């Protein structure tokens, strides 16, 4: 093991991961999990040090260790000076490193943050605390066998995100064309159509509870539509 300032370098016989986290405790946790998974680990305490290691800092003051091949970058989202999202953008803007998978970690499960990182090209978003199962999953991104699967998942991820955006922008009236409504109408096509008054009285409870709110029903409908799209994509 060698150390250079905030950089800790560990050699094993397996893939090389650049881990970035300003928290010493979290950095030690991810190092330990990666070592258990037989990974070679370079751990740094900031996005700026990560750029220096990769030779992407503004001063082009590349570290001697950057000659080593980096197979994956895993970085915390919330860090001073440079966030994980900003580091992700820098990596994806580089012609030399844009193909390296980048995984974002965060202690907060914020949908807008997750979508933002995926849109910028992140391979995965892990909610802390990081577990061994998370490391085993992302290790697939560093194997040759996982390249085809990663490409397929990337296409599906973009399609699902577009579908989610379409559903999110749709008005509540989308419920009338939901899979549940469609199946009900098709199964009862042979019977006389009920009047609008009877449909309204049958579908709307007299005293709706919070669990049966339009927002909840819309979310359930969106979930069903996304699941259907996932089945079509598989």
Buried (B, 14 or more C-beta within 10 A) or exposed (E): EEEBEBBBBBEEEBBBBBBBBBBEEBBBBBBBBBBEBEBBBBBBBBBBBBBBBBBBBEEEEBBEBBEBEBBBBBBBBBBEEBBBBBBBBBBBEBEEBEEBBBBBBBEEEEEEBBBBBBEBBBBBBBBBEBEEEBBEEBBBBBEEEBBEEBEEBBEBBEBBBEBBEEBEEBEEEBBEEBEEBEEEEEEEEEEEEEEEEEEEEEEEEEEEEEEEEEEEBBEEBBEEBBEEBEEEBE
